[in-house]
Amino acid sequence: MTVQHEKDNSRFTMAINGEIAIVEYQLRDDKMYLTYSEVPIKLRGKGYGKELVEGTFEQLTKEGYKAVAVCSYIKAVARRSEKWNSIIE
């Protein structure tokens, strides 16, 4: 599954079995503040949230952004891997 950046909507999305999981952000001073993440209720507990957040990290890195994790789940995913230390505050 691929994470898409919807710049016009200030969010990243991932389609899963016809459902959409999202990470919303606010852009300030070329830094993304990752404020909210959501996986549809019937898809929770299957690892899609982690896949969505890590895919978001990879996508924003490719696009040259740094980010601040505001959402508690996004913070938790970022903390679990040293890979994201230089990109996610």
C-alpha positions as CSV (number, residue, x, y, z in Angstrom):
1,M,0.0,0.0,0.0
2,T,1.2,3.4,-0.9
3,V,0.9,6.6,1.0
4,Q,-0.2,9.6,-1.1
5,H,0.4,13.2,-0.3
6,E,-2.7,15.4,-0.8
7,K,-1.1,18.8,-0.5
8,D,-4.4,20.6,-1.2
9,N,-5.9,18.9,1.8
10,S,-2.8,19.0,4.1
11,R,-2.8,15.3,4.6
12,F,-1.3,12.0,3.7
13,T,-3.6,9.1,2.8
14,M,-3.4,5.4,2.3
15,A,-6.2,3.3,0.7
16,I,-6.8,0.0,2.4
17,N,-9.5,-2.3,1.1
18,G,-11.7,0.6,-0.1
19,E,-11.2,2.5,3.1
20,I,-8.9,5.6,3.6
21,A,-6.5,6.0,6.5
22,I,-5.2,9.6,7.1
23,V,-2.4,11.7,8.7
24,E,-3.3,15.4,8.8
25,Y,-0.7,18.1,9.2
26,Q,-0.2,21.9,9.4
27,L,2.7,23.4,7.5
28,R,4.6,26.2,9.2
29,D,8.0,27.5,8.2
30,D,8.7,24.5,5.9
31,K,8.0,22.1,8.8
32,M,5.1,19.7,9.0
33,Y,3.3,19.5,12.3
34,L,1.7,16.0,12.2
35,T,-1.5,16.7,14.2
36,Y,-3.8,13.7,13.7
37,S,-3.9,10.1,12.4
38,E,-6.8,7.8,11.9
39,V,-7.3,4.3,10.6
40,P,-11.0,3.3,9.9
41,I,-12.4,1.4,12.9
42,K,-12.8,-2.0,11.2
43,L,-9.1,-2.0,10.1
44,R,-7.6,-1.1,13.5
45,G,-5.3,-3.5,15.3
46,K,-3.8,-4.9,12.1
47,G,-0.7,-2.8,11.8
48,Y,-2.1,-0.4,9.2
49,G,-1.5,2.6,11.5
50,K,2.2,2.0,11.8
51,E,2.4,1.4,8.1
52,L,0.6,4.6,7.4
53,V,2.7,6.7,9.7
54,E,6.0,5.2,8.5
55,G,4.9,5.7,4.9
56,T,4.1,9.3,5.8
57,F,7.6,9.7,7.3
58,E,9.2,8.3,4.1
59,Q,7.1,10.5,1.8
60,L,7.7,13.7,3.6
61,T,11.4,12.9,3.7
62,K,11.5,12.3,-0.1
63,E,9.9,15.7,-0.4
64,G,12.5,17.4,1.7
65,Y,10.4,18.2,4.8
66,K,11.2,17.8,8.5
67,A,8.3,17.2,10.8
68,V,7.1,17.6,14.4
69,A,5.0,14.8,15.8
70,V,2.0,16.3,17.7
71,C,-0.3,13.3,17.6
72,S,0.5,10.9,20.4
73,Y,0.4,7.8,18.1
74,I,2.7,9.4,15.6
75,K,5.1,10.3,18.4
76,A,5.1,6.7,19.6
77,V,5.9,5.3,16.1
78,A,8.7,7.9,15.7
79,R,10.2,7.0,19.1
80,R,10.3,3.2,18.3
81,S,12.9,3.6,15.5
82,E,16.1,5.6,15.5
83,K,15.7,5.9,11.7
84,W,13.3,8.8,12.2
85,N,15.3,10.8,14.9
86,S,16.8,13.2,12.4
87,I,13.5,13.9,10.6
88,I,10.8,13.8,13.3
89,E,10.9,16.0,16.4
